[in-house]
Each structure stands twice: as C-alpha cells, then as structure tokens.
C-alpha cells in the first residue's frame, strides 16, 4: 500500500466534448474499443499500490458509477482498498463556479479523515500510463512542496494541446507559472493536470483558494503560490492524449491504430484494467474483411472494416463498409451502408441511408440511440 491516496479529478469546468458529453462524463467515454477513459488513471493508481481512490464527477454520474462499481475489476483489494465516487451536489447554474475546488470543499471532511500523508491527483480526461509510486518517491526525495507532471511537446499549436495548461520552468525544473496554451508557440511543457503533495497542504490550498476567489481552480491556486512554495516539475515520457474536445477524442483513438503508438500506452508489465464482458468472441462471416482495426468482443461482422475502432456487440451487416470511424458498443451498421470518418455513439442504428460521411478535419457524430 502506498503512502498516498488518489483523487481522480473530473471537475475541470473548461473541458467540454460536444455530443458525447451530453450523456456521460469524459471519464466514461469509450476508448480503444473495450476501455473507458477513466480506466487509465485508476489502473495507474492500482498498479502503483494506491488503493484508496476518490473519483469526482460533475454531472451525469450514472454511466461512470455503473462502470467502476467494483474495485475488484481494477485489481484493488476489496478489504483494504476502495473506490468512492463523489460529486458536488450544489452545482451552480453558472459554470464558472463549478470548479474542482468547489467539489473538493464540499467533500473536504472525507479527505480530512483519510489516514494518508500524501495525495496524488490525476485527471479523468487525459490518457497516459504513469508509475505514481515512482512519482511519489521522487517528490519526497526532492523535498518539494508540490510536484507537477508534464510532457514536453514540439507541436503545441496542434489541436490536441490547445486549451491545456502549460508550465513555465526555470533551469532547475522549478515551476514559475501555470498558463493556458493558446497555440502561440510550438514548444511547450504541457501540464498533465497531475499533482503530488502532502494531504495537509492540499487541504490548506483548497481553503485558501476559496478565500481568494469563488472561481479559483486547483491550478489557479497552485499558480498563485508558485512564488511562495517549492513547486517542481517532473517530466513524463510516452503516450499522452488529452481528451478535451470532440476532435481530440477522435484523434486520440485513431492514432492507436499505429502499433508503435499503441505500444507506448499498453505494456504487459503495466496492465490497463477495465470491467470485463462475458460476451462471446466476435463472429466473422464469410466475405467479411477487416484491415488495421480494433474490434472488440461480441460483434457480428459481415461487411468491411478498415482503419476503425469497433466497440463491443456491434453489428456490421453484409455489404456495409466502415472506414476511419469509431463505432461504439451495440450499434448497427445496416446492409450496404458506407460509413467514413464518423463517431457512432452507443445503440445507434444506421439503416435508412446509403452513406454517412465526415471528413478528417471534421469527423461526424451520430447521437446515442439514434436511428438514421
């Protein structure tokens, strides 16, 4: 058991994914076919021996709570460990007040009772693999007040990193400021919204943030304290994808069809856990064709799939062609229909049109349970 408890923060009020987020929080988004986005931070914590985890949810909590209902699915000891879902019940009609600080404050009594000296805080809307135990050890050895995880990128103007925060560092990797990336420079130290600090300091910062401003976030108060506290940055290497828009969701999924990129994220020595399904293997009928795609279990495939990600229980009927698309669980692509550059949400049926086609720059979206 680690000396820290974990917080998975999904209360960033500046992050919104059009369409998909109408039905569930980003942590509950399907990812790479069989996973959810939140599986990655929970698995990172489980693999790092952090088995007391608080998951914050801003809205639409049902799908997320159903998915993480059992800590055992994440290899967390059921006697010692626990995953607890928390959300701010007093959500304001004005979104600027629905901050992570407000959510933490509403549940501060729970945090105050936890018997751990440190806290690791990770986002529910970023996908990466990270050993938090090693991160915690590095933080303790450094003597820093706060450690922040970041990734150095040379394409910060790319859509993937817009509206993320970035760190300004001195030569000793001390953090001078946390600012929003507006795409004005190619190289940035993209902040991965991941913090390590003592529990008492975290509680102090939450209280101080509210005393300064009702709309302060955790990043705001840490930025405010950079001159007074020893805030240091620790680099991350490997796969990293922020899910902060519809396009970044699509791109992050599709780039995993590159085996080299997928191998950066999935390591047999660092398993990514998820809630398993007992459905049968996918059935490929005579005449089916599948190329460079991820196909989950329980599917019926009679048509053609190319460069696509297919969720559990999907039906691709005879003569259908699916390319460059993400088809989520239990959807149906009817006979002879051509789908290209689309995200088809769960339980949707495409059966009354000849084709539904987006573009690489602007993939299309079909809503959950729609019949087209």
VONU-170204 format. One record per atom (N, C-alpha, C): x, y, z. Coordinates in steps of 0.2 Angstrom, whole numbers, padded with zeros to 4 digits, always signed. Example, Ala and Ser with C-alpha at 12.3 -4.5 7.8 and 13.67 -1.06 7.14 Angstrom:
% VONU-170204
+0066-0028+0039;+0062-0022+0039;+0066-0016+0039;+0064-0011+0035;+0068-0005+0036;+0064+0000+0039;
% end
This chain:
% VONU-170204
+0004-0006+0000;+0000+0000+0000;+0004+0006+0000;+0003+0011-0004;+0007+0017-0005;+0005+0022+0001;+0009+0027+0002;+0008+0032+0007;+0003+0037+0005;+0000+0036+0000;-0004+0041-0003;-0011+0038-0005;-0016+0043-0005;-0022+0041-0008;-0023+0045-0014;-0028+0043-0019;-0028+0046-0025;-0035+0049-0026;-0034+0055-0030;-0040+0059-0032;-0040+0059-0039;-0046+0057-0042;-0046+0057-0050;-0051+0063-0051;-0049+0068-0054;-0052+0075-0054;-0056+0075-0061;-0062+0076-0061;-0066+0077-0067;-0070+0083-0067;-0068+0088-0063;-0071+0094-0062;-0069+0100-0065;-0065+0099-0071;-0062+0105-0074;-0068+0108-0078;-0070+0114-0077;-0075+0117-0080;-0074+0120-0087;-0068+0120-0089;-0066+0122-0096;-0066+0117-0101;-0067+0110-0099;-0066+0105-0103;-0073+0103-0105;-0075+0103-0112;-0081+0100-0114;-0081+0097-0121;-0083+0091-0122;-0083+0087-0128;-0090+0087-0131;-0091+0091-0136;-0098+0091-0139;-0101+0084-0141;-0107+0083-0140;-0110+0077-0142;-0110+0072-0136;-0104+0069-0136;-0103+0063-0131;-0104+0065-0124;-0102+0071-0122;-0103+0073-0115;-0110+0074-0113;-0114+0075-0118;-0121+0076-0116;-0124+0070-0112;-0121+0064-0113;-0124+0058-0110;-0120+0055-0104;-0113+0057-0104;-0109+0055-0098;-0103+0059-0097;-0100+0059-0092;-0093+0062-0091;-0088+0060-0095;-0083+0063-0096;-0077+0061-0101;-0074+0055-0098;-0074+0054-0092;-0071+0048-0089;-0074+0041-0091;-0081+0042-0093;-0085+0036-0095;-0085+0035-0103;-0081+0039-0106;-0081+0039-0114;-0077+0032-0115;-0080+0029-0120;-0077+0023-0123;-0070+0025-0126;-0065+0020-0125;-0058+0022-0128;-0055+0016-0130;-0052+0016-0136;-0049+0010-0139;-0054+0004-0139;-0060+0005-0140;-0065-0001-0141;-0067-0003-0134;-0063-0006-0130;-0065-0010-0124;-0064-0006-0118;-0061-0001-0118;-0059+0003-0112;-0064+0009-0111;-0063+0012-0105;-0066+0019-0104;-0060+0023-0102;-0061+0030-0103;-0055+0034-0102;-0053+0034-0095;-0058+0033-0090;-0056+0033-0083;-0052+0027-0081;-0052+0022-0085;-0048+0015-0083;-0041+0017-0083;-0038+0022-0086;-0031+0023-0086;-0029+0026-0080;-0032+0032-0077;-0029+0034-0071;-0031+0029-0065;-0036+0025-0065;-0037+0021-0060;-0032+0015-0060;-0031+0013-0066;-0026+0007-0067;-0019+0010-0065;-0017+0016-0067;-0011+0019-0065;-0010+0019-0057;-0016+0021-0054;-0016+0021-0046;-0015+0013-0044;-0019+0009-0046;-0019+0002-0044;-0012-0001-0045;-0009+0000-0051;-0003-0003-0052;+0003+0000-0047;+0001+0006-0045;+0006+0010-0041;+0005+0009-0033;+0000+0004-0032;-0001+0002-0025;-0005+0007-0021;-0009+0012-0025;-0013+0016-0022;-0020+0013-0022;-0023+0011-0017;-0029+0008-0017;-0035+0011-0013;-0034+0018-0011;-0040+0022-0009;-0040+0027-0014;-0046+0027-0017;-0046+0032-0023;-0053+0036-0023;-0053+0042-0023;-0059+0046-0024;-0060+0049-0031;-0066+0047-0034;-0067+0049-0041;-0072+0055-0040;-0071+0061-0043;-0075+0066-0043;-0079+0067-0050;-0085+0068-0049;-0089+0068-0055;-0094+0075-0055;-0094+0078-0060;-0098+0085-0060;-0105+0084-0062;-0106+0079-0067;-0113+0078-0069;-0114+0072-0073;-0120+0070-0074;-0122+0063-0077;-0118+0058-0074;-0118+0056-0068;-0114+0051-0065;-0115+0044-0066;-0121+0042-0069;-0124+0036-0069;-0119+0031-0073;-0117+0033-0079;-0113+0028-0083;-0106+0027-0079;-0104+0032-0076;-0097+0031-0073;-0098+0027-0067;-0103+0028-0063;-0103+0024-0057;-0105+0017-0058;-0109+0016-0064;-0110+0009-0066;-0104+0005-0068;-0099+0009-0071;-0093+0006-0074;-0088+0004-0069;-0087+0008-0064;-0082+0007-0058;-0085+0005-0052;-0091+0001-0053;-0095-0001-0047;-0091-0006-0042;-0086-0009-0045;-0082-0014-0041;-0074-0013-0042;-0071-0012-0036;-0064-0010-0036;-0060-0017-0038;-0063-0022-0037;-0060-0029-0039;-0058-0029-0046;-0062-0025-0051;-0061-0025-0058;-0054-0022-0059;-0052-0018-0055;-0045-0014-0055;-0040-0017-0051;-0041-0023-0049;-0035-0027-0045;-0034-0023-0038;-0039-0020-0036;-0039-0017-0029;-0042-0022-0024;-0038-0023-0018;-0040-0027-0013;-0047-0025-0010;-0052-0029-0010;-0058-0027-0008;-0059-0026+0000;-0054-0028+0004;-0054-0027+0011;-0051-0021+0013;-0045-0019+0009;-0041-0014+0011;-0043-0008+0007;-0044-0009+0000;-0045-0003-0004;-0052-0002-0006;-0053+0004-0009;-0060+0007-0010;-0060+0012-0015;-0064+0012-0020;-0065+0017-0025;-0072+0021-0023;-0072+0027-0022;-0078+0031-0020;-0079+0036-0025;-0085+0037-0027;-0087+0042-0032;-0090+0048-0028;-0088+0054-0029;-0090+0060-0026;-0092+0065-0031;-0097+0069-0029;-0099+0074-0034;-0102+0080-0030;-0101+0086-0033;-0104+0092-0029;-0111+0092-0031;-0115+0092-0025;-0122+0092-0026;-0125+0099-0027;-0121+0104-0025;-0123+0111-0025;-0121+0114-0032;-0122+0111-0037;-0119+0114-0044;-0123+0120-0045;-0119+0125-0047;-0122+0132-0049;-0124+0132-0056;-0129+0136-0057;-0131+0137-0064;-0126+0140-0068;-0122+0144-0065;-0116+0147-0069;-0110+0143-0068;-0108+0140-0074;-0102+0135-0074;-0096+0138-0072;-0095+0144-0071;-0088+0146-0069;-0087+0145-0061;-0093+0143-0058;-0092+0142-0051;-0092+0134-0050;-0093+0130-0055;-0092+0123-0054;-0085+0121-0055;-0081+0123-0050;-0074+0121-0051;-0072+0115-0047;-0066+0112-0048;-0063+0107-0044;-0063+0109-0037;-0061+0115-0035;-0060+0117-0028;-0067+0117-0025;-0072+0119-0028;-0079+0119-0025;-0081+0111-0024;-0079+0107-0028;-0081+0100-0027;-0077+0097-0021;-0070+0099-0021;-0066+0097-0015;-0069+0099-0009;-0070+0106-0009;-0073+0109-0002;-0079+0105+0000;-0083+0104-0004;-0090+0100-0002;-0088+0094+0001;-0083+0090-0001;-0081+0084+0002;-0075+0084+0006;-0073+0090+0009;-0067+0090+0012;-0067+0086+0019;-0072+0085+0022;-0072+0081+0028;-0070+0074+0027;-0071+0071+0021;-0069+0064+0019;-0062+0064+0018;-0059+0069+0015;-0052+0070+0014;-0048+0071+0020;-0051+0075+0025;-0048+0076+0031;-0047+0070+0036;-0052+0065+0035;-0052+0059+0039;-0047+0053+0036;-0045+0054+0030;-0041+0049+0027;-0034+0048+0030;-0031+0042+0032;-0025+0042+0036;-0019+0041+0031;-0018+0045+0026;-0013+0045+0022;-0009+0052+0022;-0002+0052+0022;+0001+0058+0022;+0001+0062+0016;+0000+0059+0010;+0001+0062+0003;-0005+0060-0001;-0006+0065-0006;-0011+0064-0011;-0008+0064-0018;-0011+0060-0022;-0009+0060-0029;-0016+0062-0033;-0016+0068-0037;-0022+0070-0040;-0020+0069-0048;-0025+0066-0051;-0024+0065-0058;-0031+0066-0062;-0031+0068-0068;-0037+0070-0072;-0040+0064-0075;-0047+0064-0075;-0051+0059-0078;-0051+0060-0086;-0048+0065-0089;-0049+0067-0096;-0043+0067-0100;-0038+0064-0097;-0031+0063-0100;-0029+0055-0100;-0026+0053-0106;-0025+0046-0106;-0017+0045-0106;-0014+0042-0102;-0007+0041-0101;-0006+0035-0096;+0000+0032-0097;+0002+0027-0092;+0008+0030-0088;+0007+0030-0081;+0012+0033-0076;+0013+0029-0070;+0019+0028-0068;+0020+0025-0061;+0020+0030-0056;+0014+0030-0052;+0013+0036-0047;+0018+0034-0041;+0019+0028-0040;+0023+0026-0034;+0030+0029-0035;+0033+0028-0041;+0040+0032-0043;+0039+0039-0042;+0033+0042-0045;+0032+0049-0045;+0032+0052-0037;+0029+0048-0033;+0028+0050-0026;+0035+0049-0023;+0039+0044-0024;+0046+0044-0021;+0050+0049-0024;+0050+0051-0030;+0054+0057-0032;+0052+0063-0029;+0045+0064-0028;+0043+0070-0025;+0046+0070-0018;+0045+0065-0014;+0048+0065-0007;+0055+0066-0006;+0059+0063-0011;+0066+0064-0011;+0068+0071-0013;+0064+0074-0017;+0066+0081-0019;+0065+0086-0013;+0061+0085-0009;+0059+0090-0003;+0054+0095-0006;+0052+0094-0012;+0047+0100-0014;+0040+0100-0011;+0037+0105-0011;+0030+0106-0008;+0025+0103-0013;+0026+0104-0019;+0021+0101-0024;+0025+0099-0030;+0024+0093-0033;+0027+0091-0039;+0021+0090-0044;+0023+0093-0050;+0018+0093-0056;+0021+0089-0062;+0017+0085-0065;+0019+0080-0071;+0017+0084-0077;+0022+0084-0082;+0021+0087-0088;+0025+0083-0094;+0023+0085-0100;+0026+0082-0106;+0028+0088-0110;+0034+0087-0112;+0037+0092-0117;+0035+0090-0124;+0032+0095-0128;+0029+0094-0134;+0032+0099-0139;+0033+0097-0145;+0035+0102-0150;+0030+0104-0155;+0024+0101-0154;+0018+0103-0158;+0012+0106-0154;+0014+0111-0150;+0009+0114-0145;+0004+0118-0149;+0005+0119-0155;+0000+0123-0159;-0006+0118-0162;-0004+0112-0161;-0009+0107-0163;-0015+0107-0159;-0021+0105-0162;-0027+0105-0159;-0027+0100-0153;-0023+0095-0153;-0023+0091-0147;-0021+0094-0140;-0017+0100-0141;-0015+0103-0135;-0017+0110-0133;-0022+0112-0138;-0025+0119-0137;-0029+0118-0131;-0029+0123-0127;-0033+0124-0120;-0031+0120-0115;-0025+0116-0116;-0022+0113-0110;-0018+0118-0106;-0016+0117-0100;-0011+0122-0097;-0004+0120-0099;+0000+0124-0098;+0007+0123-0099;+0011+0126-0093;+0017+0123-0092;+0021+0126-0086;+0027+0130-0089;+0028+0135-0086;+0035+0139-0087;+0040+0137-0082;+0045+0134-0084;+0050+0132-0079;+0057+0136-0079;+0060+0135-0073;+0067+0138-0073;+0072+0132-0075;+0078+0134-0074;+0083+0129-0076;+0083+0123-0072;+0081+0124-0066;+0081+0118-0061;+0074+0114-0061;+0070+0115-0066;+0064+0112-0067;+0059+0115-0061;+0060+0121-0058;+0056+0124-0054;+0050+0127-0058;+0044+0127-0055;+0038+0129-0059;+0037+0137-0057;+0038+0141-0062;+0037+0148-0061;+0029+0150-0063;+0026+0147-0067;+0019+0149-0068;+0015+0143-0072;+0009+0143-0071;+0004+0138-0075;+0000+0143-0079;+0000+0142-0086;-0004+0146-0090;-0008+0142-0095;-0013+0145-0098;-0017+0141-0103;-0013+0142-0110;-0013+0136-0114;-0010+0136-0120;-0014+0138-0125;-0013+0143-0129;-0017+0146-0134;-0014+0145-0141;-0009+0141-0141;-0006+0140-0148;-0002+0145-0151;+0001+0149-0146;+0006+0154-0149;+0013+0152-0149;+0015+0146-0147;+0022+0143-0148;+0021+0136-0149;+0027+0134-0153;+0027+0127-0155;+0029+0122-0149;+0033+0124-0145;+0036+0120-0140;+0033+0123-0133;+0030+0118-0129;+0028+0119-0123;+0029+0113-0118;+0029+0115-0112;+0029+0110-0107;+0021+0109-0104;+0018+0104-0108;+0011+0103-0107;+0009+0100-0100;+0006+0104-0096;+0004+0101-0089;-0001+0096-0089;+0000+0090-0086;-0004+0084-0087;-0009+0084-0081;-0011+0090-0078;-0016+0090-0073;-0015+0085-0067;-0008+0083-0066;-0007+0078-0061;-0002+0081-0056;-0004+0081-0049;-0001+0084-0044;+0001+0079-0038;+0007+0080-0035;+0008+0076-0029;+0010+0081-0024;+0007+0080-0018;+0008+0085-0012;+0006+0081-0005;+0008+0084+0000;+0006+0082+0007;-0002+0084+0007;-0005+0079+0011;-0013+0080+0011;-0014+0086+0015;-0010+0088+0020;-0012+0094+0024;-0011+0100+0020;-0006+0100+0015;-0005+0106+0011;-0011+0107+0006;-0013+0101+0003;-0019+0101-0001;-0025+0104+0002;-0026+0102+0008;-0032+0105+0012;-0031+0112+0013;-0025+0114+0014;-0024+0121+0015;-0025+0125+0009;-0023+0123+0003;-0024+0126-0003;-0031+0126-0005;-0035+0121-0004;-0042+0122-0005;-0045+0127-0002;-0044+0128+0005;-0047+0133+0009;-0045+0140+0006;-0038+0140+0005;-0035+0147+0003;-0038+0149-0004;-0039+0144-0008;-0042+0146-0015;-0049+0149-0014;-0053+0147-0010;-0060+0149-0009;-0059+0156-0006;-0054+0157-0001;-0054+0164+0002;-0052+0169-0003;-0048+0167-0009;-0046+0172-0014;-0051+0173-0019;-0054+0168-0021;-0059+0169-0027;-0064+0163-0027;-0070+0164-0028;-0075+0159-0029;-0074+0155-0035;-0071+0157-0040;-0070+0154-0046;-0063+0151-0047;-0059+0151-0042;-0052+0148-0042;-0052+0140-0043;-0048+0138-0047;-0047+0130-0048;-0041+0129-0044;-0039+0122-0044;-0033+0120-0041;-0027+0122-0044;-0027+0122-0051;-0022+0125-0055;-0021+0132-0053;-0026+0136-0053;-0026+0143-0051;-0022+0145-0044;-0024+0141-0039;-0021+0142-0033;-0014+0140-0033;-0012+0134-0036;-0005+0132-0036;-0001+0137-0040;-0004+0140-0046;+0000+0145-0049;+0001+0151-0045;-0004+0153-0041;-0004+0159-0036;+0002+0158-0031;+0003+0152-0029;+0008+0150-0024;+0015+0148-0026;+0016+0149-0033;+0022+0147-0036;+0028+0151-0033;+0027+0157-0031;+0032+0161-0028;+0034+0160-0021;+0029+0157-0018;+0029+0156-0010;+0031+0148-0009;+0029+0144-0013;+0030+0137-0012;+0036+0134-0017;+0038+0128-0015;+0043+0125-0019;+0039+0120-0024;+0038+0123-0030;+0034+0119-0034;+0038+0116-0040;+0039+0110-0041;+0043+0107-0046;+0040+0103-0051;+0043+0102-0057;+0040+0098-0062;+0044+0092-0063;+0040+0087-0065;+0043+0080-0067;+0041+0078-0074;+0046+0077-0078;+0044+0075-0085;+0041+0068-0086;+0036+0068-0090;+0033+0061-0092;+0035+0060-0099;+0037+0053-0100;+0038+0051-0107;+0034+0045-0109;+0032+0046-0115;+0027+0040-0118;+0021+0043-0121;+0016+0039-0122;+0010+0041-0124;+0006+0046-0120;+0003+0051-0123;-0001+0056-0119;-0006+0059-0123;-0012+0059-0121;-0018+0062-0125;-0023+0065-0121;-0023+0072-0121;-0029+0075-0118;-0035+0074-0122;-0041+0073-0118;-0047+0072-0121;-0051+0078-0119;-0050+0084-0123;-0054+0090-0121;-0058+0093-0127;-0059+0089-0132;-0064+0091-0137;-0066+0085-0141;-0071+0086-0145;-0073+0080-0150;-0067+0078-0154;-0064+0083-0157;-0058+0081-0162;-0053+0077-0158;-0051+0080-0152;-0045+0076-0149;-0047+0069-0147;-0054+0068-0145;-0056+0061-0144;-0055+0057-0150;-0058+0059-0155;-0057+0055-0162;-0050+0054-0163;-0045+0059-0163;-0038+0058-0165;-0035+0054-0160;-0036+0054-0154;-0033+0050-0149;-0034+0043-0150;-0041+0041-0151;-0042+0034-0153;-0039+0032-0159;-0039+0036-0164;-0037+0033-0171;-0030+0033-0171;-0026+0037-0167;-0018+0036-0168;-0016+0029-0164;-0020+0026-0161;-0019+0020-0158;-0019+0014-0163;-0021+0015-0169;-0021+0010-0174;-0014+0010-0177;-0010+0014-0175;-0002+0014-0176;+0001+0010-0171;+0003+0004-0172;+0006-0001-0167;+0011+0002-0163;+0015+0006-0166;+0021+0009-0162;+0018+0014-0156;+0013+0018-0158;+0009+0022-0153;+0006+0018-0148;+0002+0013-0150;-0001+0009-0145;+0003+0005-0140;+0009+0003-0143;+0014+0000-0138;+0017+0005-0133;+0017+0012-0135;+0019+0017-0130;+0014+0017-0124;+0008+0015-0125;+0002+0015-0120;+0001+0009-0116;+0001+0003-0120;-0001-0003-0117;+0006-0007-0116;+0007-0009-0110;+0013-0013-0108;+0011-0019-0104;+0013-0025-0106;+0011-0031-0102;+0013-0030-0095;+0018-0026-0093;+0020-0026-0086;+0016-0020-0083;+0012-0017-0086;+0008-0011-0083;+0001-0012-0086;-0003-0017-0084;-0009-0018-0087;-0014-0012-0086;-0018-0011-0091;-0024-0007-0090;-0030-0011-0089;-0033-0010-0083;-0039-0014-0081;-0045-0011-0083;-0051-0015-0084;-0057-0012-0086;-0062-0017-0083;-0069-0015-0084;-0074-0020-0082;-0075-0025-0088;-0074-0031-0086;-0074-0036-0092;-0081-0038-0094;-0082-0041-0100;-0088-0043-0103;-0088-0050-0104;-0093-0054-0103;-0093-0061-0104;-0096-0063-0110;-0097-0058-0115;-0099-0060-0121;-0095-0064-0125;-0098-0068-0130;-0094-0072-0134;-0089-0068-0139;-0084-0072-0142;-0079-0069-0147;-0083-0066-0153;-0080-0061-0156;-0083-0059-0162;-0083-0064-0167;-0089-0064-0171;-0090-0069-0176;-0089-0065-0183;-0084-0068-0187;-0083-0065-0194;-0086-0070-0199;-0091-0067-0203;-0094-0072-0208;-0090-0072-0214;-0092-0077-0218;-0088-0077-0225;-0090-0071-0229;-0084-0068-0232;-0085-0062-0235;-0083-0056-0231;-0082-0057-0225;-0080-0051-0221;-0073-0049-0222;-0071-0043-0221;-0064-0040-0222;-0063-0035-0217;-0057-0036-0213;-0055-0032-0208;-0048-0030-0209;-0046-0024-0209;-0039-0021-0210;-0038-0016-0205;-0032-0016-0202;-0029-0011-0197;-0035-0008-0193;-0038-0012-0189;-0043-0010-0185;-0043-0014-0178;-0046-0011-0173;-0048-0014-0167;-0055-0016-0166;-0056-0022-0165;-0063-0025-0165;-0064-0028-0158;-0069-0026-0154;-0070-0029-0148;-0074-0035-0148;-0075-0038-0142;-0078-0045-0142;-0086-0044-0143;-0089-0049-0145;-0096-0049-0146;-0099-0046-0152;-0095-0045-0157;-0098-0042-0163;-0100-0047-0168;-0104-0045-0173;-0105-0048-0179;-0103-0044-0185;-0098-0047-0189;-0095-0044-0194;-0096-0048-0201;-0101-0045-0205;-0102-0047-0212;-0099-0043-0217;-0098-0037-0216;-0095-0032-0221;-0088-0030-0220;-0086-0024-0222;-0079-0022-0222;-0077-0017-0217;-0072-0018-0213;-0069-0013-0208;-0062-0011-0210;-0061-0005-0211;-0054-0003-0212;-0052+0003-0207;-0047+0003-0204;-0044+0009-0200;-0049+0011-0195;-0052+0007-0192;-0058+0009-0187;-0057+0005-0181;-0061+0008-0176;-0061+0005-0169;-0069+0003-0168;-0070-0003-0166;-0077-0006-0166;-0078-0008-0158;-0083-0005-0155;-0084-0007-0148;-0088-0014-0148;-0089-0016-0142;-0092-0022-0140;-0099-0023-0143;-0101-0029-0146;-0108-0030-0148;-0110-0027-0154;-0106-0024-0158;-0108-0020-0164;-0109-0025-0170;-0114-0023-0174;-0116-0027-0180;-0114-0024-0186;-0110-0026-0190;-0108-0024-0197;-0111-0028-0202;-0117-0026-0205;-0121-0031-0209;-0117-0032-0216;-0120-0036-0220;-0117-0038-0227;-0117-0032-0231;-0111-0031-0234;-0110-0026-0239;-0109-0019-0236;-0109-0019-0229;-0108-0012-0226;-0100-0011-0226;-0098-0005-0227;-0091-0003-0227;-0090+0003-0221;-0086+0001-0217;-0084+0006-0211;-0077+0007-0212;-0075+0014-0213;-0068+0016-0213;-0067+0022-0209;-0061+0022-0206;-0059+0028-0202;-0064+0031-0197;-0067+0026-0194;-0073+0028-0189;-0072+0024-0182;-0076+0027-0178;-0077+0024-0171;-0084+0022-0170;-0085+0016-0170;-0092+0013-0169;-0092+0010-0162;-0097+0014-0158;-0097+0012-0151;-0102+0006-0149;-0102+0003-0143;-0105-0003-0142;-0112-0003-0144;-0114-0009-0146;-0121-0011-0148;-0124-0007-0154;-0120-0004-0158;-0123+0000-0163;-0123-0005-0169;-0127-0003-0174;-0129-0007-0180;-0127-0003-0186;-0123-0006-0191;-0122-0003-0197;-0126-0008-0203;-0131-0005-0206;-0135-0009-0210;-0132-0011-0216;-0136-0015-0220;-0133-0018-0226;-0131-0013-0231;-0125-0014-0234;-0123-0009-0240;-0122-0002-0238;-0122+0000-0232;-0121+0007-0230;-0113+0008-0229;-0111+0014-0231;-0104+0016-0231;-0104+0022-0226;-0099+0020-0221;-0098+0025-0215;-0091+0027-0215;-0089+0033-0215;-0082+0035-0216;-0081+0042-0212;-0076+0042-0208;-0075+0047-0203;-0080+0049-0199;-0083+0044-0195;-0089+0046-0191;-0087+0043-0184;-0091+0046-0179;-0091+0043-0172;-0098+0041-0171;-0100+0035-0171;-0107+0032-0170;-0107+0030-0162;-0112+0034-0159;-0112+0033-0152;-0116+0026-0150;-0116+0024-0144;-0119+0018-0142;-0126+0017-0144;-0128+0011-0146;-0135+0009-0148;-0138+0012-0154;-0134+0015-0157;-0137+0019-0164;-0138+0014-0169;-0142+0015-0174;-0143+0011-0180;-0143+0015-0186;-0139+0013-0191;-0138+0017-0197;-0141+0012-0202;-0147+0013-0205;-0150+0008-0209;-0155+0011-0214;-0156+0018-0214;-0161+0021-0219;-0157+0025-0224;-0150+0026-0224;-0147+0030-0229;-0142+0026-0232;-0139+0028-0238;-0134+0024-0242;-0127+0026-0239;-0126+0032-0236;-0119+0033-0233;-0120+0039-0228;-0115+0039-0224;-0114+0044-0219;-0107+0045-0218;-0105+0051-0221;-0098+0053-0222;-0096+0059-0219;-0090+0059-0214;-0087+0065-0212;-0081+0067-0216;-0077+0071-0213;-0070+0072-0216;-0065+0071-0210;-0058+0071-0212;-0053+0070-0207;-0053+0076-0203;-0054+0082-0205;-0054+0088-0201;-0060+0089-0197;-0066+0086-0199;-0072+0087-0195;-0076+0080-0195;-0074+0076-0191;-0077+0069-0191;-0085+0070-0189;-0089+0066-0192;-0096+0067-0190;-0098+0063-0183;-0104+0065-0181;-0106+0061-0175;-0113+0060-0175;-0115+0053-0173;-0122+0051-0173;-0123+0050-0166;-0129+0053-0163;-0130+0053-0156;-0132+0046-0154;-0132+0045-0147;-0133+0038-0144;-0141+0037-0145;-0142+0030-0147;-0149+0028-0148;-0152+0030-0155;-0149+0035-0158;-0152+0037-0164;-0153+0032-0170;-0158+0032-0174;-0159+0028-0179;-0159+0033-0186;-0155+0031-0190;-0154+0035-0196;-0155+0031-0202;
% end
